[in-house]
Amino acid sequence: MSLPSVNSTDVKHSIAGFYYQLLIACNELVSITNYPNGYVGVEYGADIRVNKGNDRFIEAKFYKNDTFSRYSEAIRHTIYNFYHTYRTTKTSGTFNINTNVPISKSGIEFFDNWNKGDFKDPSDYIHYVKDCLVYEYIEKKPIKQVFEDFKSTHKSKFPEQKKPQYKSELIKQLKLDHKNYMKYIPHDILISDEDIFNFIKQVSFNFPTKKTEKYDSVIRLKEDTEKKLMILYPGFSVQQYENIRHLIMNSFLDTTVDTNNHAINVSKLDELVKNHEEDIIQLISHDSLVKTIIEIEKELVKYEKKLRVKGFSNQMEHILKVVGVCTEQWIQELKTHGEKTVNSRYLMSAEHPYPLNIIDLFKTMGEISSIAEDDLGEVQLVNLEGINNFGFTSYKEFSLKTTPSSSDREDEQTLITTFIEHSLKEQEYLKAIGDETIVFDAQCKICNYDKIEIENIVMDIARPFGSIVQQSFYQSFQYKCTKCLKLVTHDDKCSFANDIKKGL
């Protein structure tokens, strides 16, 4: 992936992990064309905002967990956002929160009654809205200092608590003395209880009976969006509808870095369609990011089709989720540390980024984990031991490696040489703890490699800096390949693949 800069505001370059969100936003926009004042907004790492006009506000919330609770961060933050919209506009419109997961058992009655307008004790809901505000403002100045004082006092009163949950403890204290809400919400922000209750009556929730994944079918979203475009704007070719969709997605990307415009209005669709032939040519010619979008999209579509054709539809949802979560973390690292530093953790012997090679590594780990007997936990790419760059929180960590060179992938000696050269050049060996499992995307029998050969490789490459310590590190690593981990080439006799499947 080409990332010319990594400053914190340039989130337009975070396309891979952002892709699903953009596609959903695109679909939402073409779905509300009956509302001429409507708009759709999207933010990196946040959610999709759909406003159908006439003060109808909608936010879509996606969770990795199976349920959401009363104090889930995303719900709290949306209440906070909606509250401020209500406070500043005094709108009589409606506020709706859509989620992809059902409510937890502990919150069912609370939210069901909210949707029914059955407020037996309005103060319970009024205090809940205030709680949502408190959670936000204790992270902002000057309230942040008040919260720091609370933490110090609480710690002195309860020294036996090893890891106190300060925010939860604060909410408990506020329930005992409601007047203290004034300490944690700015006076000019807090409206009367009567106004808060009026706001509450304008808020509703839509939630499914069971979890639906954010990482749904890319193909289905693409086809549904382009089908809607065909109905709205008949007479174009299939390729033209795809181009129009790319232009809409690029417009959403532009809004993420535009401080004055955070959404796309329904009215902009006509303009995009009218000028699409000239705009798409100019865009592809001048914007390398759009090329990357198309490259990643084509790969995801081909990959999804491959999984279906090969009979792995049941595993597809799990695999796409792993690939998506990996990619989001990877992109966040690119933003923070830069392309060269981050990609070198995975990519050897490469002068260019080769994003699809890295995504192939994520696919493999998604595939093997999809047939594991037990849940391996969440995916983690950072804060791992040694030179590991991928881990399952309930299982093990690995160091995934790939190369664009077919010569490297097809020969054990060449592959190990490339790995050692790369790790010496990048000084990875200085971070190694020994005994890491190195997993190569390779076609050779690296699992059977005679590690005695490493002594000569290290001396040849690192002379005069080769050392016994370096040799011992490289010989301590476990060398494996991805071949048996992939569903299409999976080998039931492979001990490495079986260990992952069994969680050993």
Residue pairs with C-beta under 8 A, 6 or more apart in sequence:
1 13
1 15
1 16
1 292
1 334
1 339
1 353
1 355
2 288
2 289
2 292
2 339
2 353
3 13
3 334
3 338
3 339
3 353
4 13
4 288
5 13
6 13
6 334
6 335
6 336
6 337
6 338
6 339
8 335
9 257
10 257
10 335
11 18
11 44
11 256
11 257
11 335
12 253
12 254
12 256
12 257
12 289
13 289
13 334
13 335
14 44
14 331
14 332
14 334
14 335
15 22
15 253
15 289
15 292
15 293
15 296
15 331
16 296
16 327
16 328
16 330
16 331
16 355
16 359
17 324
17 327
17 328
17 329
17 330
17 331
17 332
18 44
18 253
18 328
18 331
19 293
19 296
19 297
19 300
19 327
20 214
20 215
20 218
20 221
20 324
21 42
21 47
21 48
22 42
22 249
22 252
22 253
23 218
23 221
23 222
23 225
23 249
24 48
24 60
24 214
24 221
25 40
25 41
25 42
25 48
25 249
25 252
26 225
26 245
26 248
26 249
26 252
27 221
27 224
27 225
27 228
28 40
28 48
28 50
28 60
29 40
29 248
29 264
29 266
29 269
30 225
30 228
30 229
30 232
30 248
30 269
31 228
32 38
32 40
32 50
32 52
32 266
33 232
33 266
33 269
35 52
35 53
35 54
35 56
35 266
36 53
36 266
36 267
37 52
37 53
37 54
37 265
37 266
38 50
38 51
38 52
38 53
38 265
38 266
39 50
39 51
39 53
39 263
39 264
39 265
39 266
40 48
40 49
40 50
40 51
40 252
40 263
40 264
41 48
41 49
41 51
41 255
41 262
41 263
41 264
42 48
42 49
42 252
42 255
42 256
42 263
43 256
43 262
44 256
47 59
47 60
47 61
47 62
47 74
47 78
48 59
48 60
49 57
49 58
49 59
49 263
50 58
50 59
50 60
51 57
51 58
51 263
52 58
54 93
55 89
55 91
55 92
55 93
55 94
56 93
56 94
56 96
57 82
57 85
57 93
57 94
57 95
57 96
58 96
58 97
58 98
59 78
59 81
59 82
59 96
59 97
59 98
60 98
60 99
60 100
61 68
61 74
61 75
61 78
61 97
61 98
61 99
61 100
62 99
62 100
62 214
63 72
63 74
63 99
63 100
63 101
63 211
64 325
64 378
65 101
66 101
66 211
67 101
67 102
67 103
67 104
67 105
67 211
68 74
68 75
68 99
68 101
68 102
68 103
68 104
68 107
68 207
69 103
69 104
69 106
69 107
70 106
70 107
70 110
70 111
70 128
71 131
71 135
71 171
73 135
75 97
75 99
75 132
76 131
76 132
76 135
76 136
77 132
77 136
78 97
79 128
79 129
79 132
79 203
80 132
80 133
80 135
80 136
82 95
82 199
82 203
83 129
83 132
83 133
83 196
83 199
84 189
85 91
85 95
86 95
86 199
86 202
87 189
87 191
87 195
87 199
91 202
92 202
93 202
94 202
94 203
94 204
95 199
95 202
95 203
95 204
96 203
96 204
96 205
96 206
97 203
97 204
97 205
97 206
98 205
98 206
98 207
99 205
99 206
99 207
99 208
100 208
100 211
100 212
100 213
100 214
101 207
101 208
101 211
101 212
102 207
102 208
102 209
102 210
102 211
103 111
103 112
103 205
103 207
110 124
110 128
111 205
111 207
113 119
113 120
114 125
114 200
114 203
114 204
114 205
115 204
115 205
117 201
119 125
119 197
119 200
119 201
122 197
122 200
123 193
125 197
125 200
126 193
126 196
126 197
126 200
127 174
127 175
127 178
127 181
129 196
129 199
129 200
130 174
130 181
130 185
130 190
130 196
131 171
131 174
133 184
133 185
133 189
133 190
134 170
134 171
134 174
134 181
134 184
134 185
135 167
137 143
137 184
137 185
137 186
137 189
138 144
138 146
138 147
138 167
138 170
138 184
143 183
143 184
143 185
143 186
146 183
146 184
147 166
147 170
147 184
150 166
150 170
150 173
151 164
151 166
154 164
154 166
154 169
155 161
155 164
158 164
170 184
173 180
174 180
174 181
174 184
181 190
182 190
213 317
213 320
213 321
214 321
214 324
215 317
215 320
215 321
215 323
215 324
216 317
216 320
217 304
217 316
218 297
218 300
218 301
218 304
218 320
219 301
219 304
219 305
222 242
222 245
222 297
222 301
225 245
226 238
226 241
226 242
226 245
229 241
229 244
229 245
229 273
230 236
230 241
232 269
233 244
233 273
236 244
240 276
240 277
243 276
243 277
243 280
244 272
244 273
244 276
246 280
246 283
246 290
246 293
246 294
247 272
247 276
247 279
247 280
247 283
248 264
248 269
248 272
249 293
250 283
250 287
250 290
250 293
251 264
251 268
251 272
252 264
253 289
255 261
255 262
255 263
255 264
256 262
272 279
283 290
284 290
284 291
284 294
292 355
295 355
295 356
296 355
296 356
296 359
299 356
299 359
303 363
304 316
304 320
306 488
307 313
307 315
307 316
307 319
307 487
308 316
310 487
310 488
312 319
312 367
312 370
312 487
315 367
315 370
315 371
315 487
318 366
318 369
318 370
319 363
319 366
319 367
319 370
320 366
321 366
322 362
322 365
322 366
322 369
322 370
322 379
323 359
323 362
323 363
323 366
325 378
325 379
326 362
326 365
326 366
326 379
326 381
326 390
327 359
327 362
329 379
329 380
329 381
329 382
330 342
330 358
330 362
330 381
333 342
333 381
333 382
334 342
334 343
339 353
343 350
343 353
343 354
343 358
344 422
344 426
345 387
345 389
346 357
346 358
346 361
346 389
346 400
346 401
346 402
347 353
347 354
347 357
347 358
347 401
347 402
347 403
347 404
348 401
348 402
348 403
348 408
348 418
348 419
348 421
348 422
349 403
349 404
349 405
349 408
349 418
349 421
349 422
350 357
350 403
350 404
352 404
354 402
354 404
357 402
357 403
357 404
357 441
358 402
360 402
360 441
361 390
361 400
361 401
361 402
361 439
361 441
361 482
363 486
364 439
364 441
364 482
364 485
364 486
365 379
365 390
365 398
365 400
365 485
367 485
367 486
367 487
367 490
368 485
368 486
368 490
368 497
368 500
368 501
369 376
369 392
369 500
370 487
371 487
371 490
371 501
372 500
372 501
372 502
372 503
373 501
373 502
373 503
374 394
374 502
374 503
375 394
376 392
376 393
376 394
376 395
376 500
376 503
377 392
377 393
377 394
377 395
378 392
378 393
378 394
379 390
379 391
379 392
379 393
380 390
380 391
380 392
380 393
380 397
381 389
381 390
381 391
384 390
384 391
384 397
385 397
385 433
385 436
386 399
386 431
386 432
386 433
386 434
386 436
387 399
387 423
387 428
387 429
387 431
387 432
387 436
388 397
388 398
388 399
388 436
389 398
389 399
389 400
390 397
390 398
390 399
390 400
391 397
391 398
394 503
395 500
395 503
396 437
396 500
397 436
397 437
398 436
398 437
398 438
398 439
399 436
399 437
399 438
399 439
399 477
400 439
400 441
401 419
401 438
401 439
401 440
401 441
402 440
402 441
403 409
403 415
403 418
403 441
405 418
407 414
408 414
408 415
408 418
408 442
409 415
409 440
409 441
409 442
409 443
409 444
410 442
410 443
410 444
411 444
412 444
412 445
412 446
412 448
412 449
413 453
413 457
415 440
415 442
415 444
415 446
416 446
416 449
416 453
416 454
416 457
416 479
417 457
417 461
419 438
419 440
420 454
420 457
420 458
420 461
420 474
421 461
422 428
423 429
423 432
424 461
424 462
424 470
429 470
429 473
429 474
432 473
432 477
434 472
434 473
434 476
434 477
435 476
435 477
435 478
436 477
436 478
437 477
437 478
437 480
438 477
438 478
438 479
438 480
439 480
439 481
439 482
439 485
440 446
440 479
440 480
440 481
440 482
441 481
441 482
442 481
442 482
442 483
443 481
443 483
444 481
445 481
446 479
446 480
446 481
447 479
447 480
447 481
447 494
447 496
449 479
451 474
451 475
451 479
452 475
454 471
454 474
454 475
455 471
455 475
457 474
458 466
458 467
458 470
458 471
458 474
459 466
459 471
460 466
462 470
480 496
483 489
483 491
484 490
484 491
484 494
484 496
484 497
485 496
485 497
485 500
490 497
491 497
492 498
498 504
